[in-house]
Amino acid sequence: MGDLYHFPEEKTLDRVPSFDFDAAMTRATRRNVDAFVRQTGAQAWIQHDPATYAPLKKAPQFYD
């Protein structure tokens, strides 16, 4: 998810970092992306969270 969410708590607690340009826009984008993930069965990864990121494949490994 890049920088859409920095930590899982932002998702579960609906928190937006103070440095985001527009909190309302961030929340709207999150809703859209979350809906896309639900509709498509895609996986969303929060790369800034060490516990979430650690088990993911890294280059040169890849996902099909």
N, C-alpha and C positions, 0 to 999 in steps of 0.2 A: 504494500500500500504506500510505499514511499513515505511521504510526510503527511499523509492524510490523518493517520493516527501515529503518535510517537510511542505511546504505551497502551497496553490493554485497558487500563483504568479510564483513559479518555473515552473509550468506546462504551464501557459499562456505566460510567458515571456522567456521560454526555459533557465532558469537559473539553474546552478549547483553550490552547495555550494563549497567554496574554500577548505574545508577539505576532499572532495571526492578524492579518490585515483586516479581515471582516468576519467576525464570528458567525453571523447569520449565513454568510455564503459558505463558510466551512461546514456548518451543520447541514445545509441543503445539499452540498456535494456529498457529504457522508451518507445522507439518506439515499441519494441516487446510487452511489457505489454499493452500499449495503443491499439495496434492492436488486441491483445487477448480480451480485454474488448469490443471493437467494434464488433468483430466477434461472441462473445459468449453472449453478453448482460449482462455480469457480472457487478457488482458494484465495483467501486474502491473508497476507503475511505482514506482520508489524516488525520491520527490520531493526528498529531502535531498541526493541525489547530483547535482551540477551537470552532469556529463557525460550522465547519463541524462535529466535533466529538461529540459535546454536545447532539444532538438529537438522536444519535445512541443508540441502546439497549446495556446495560451492564449486566454482570453476576448478577443474575442468569437468566436474560432474554436471549433469543437466537433467531436467524433467522432460518427459515426452508429452 
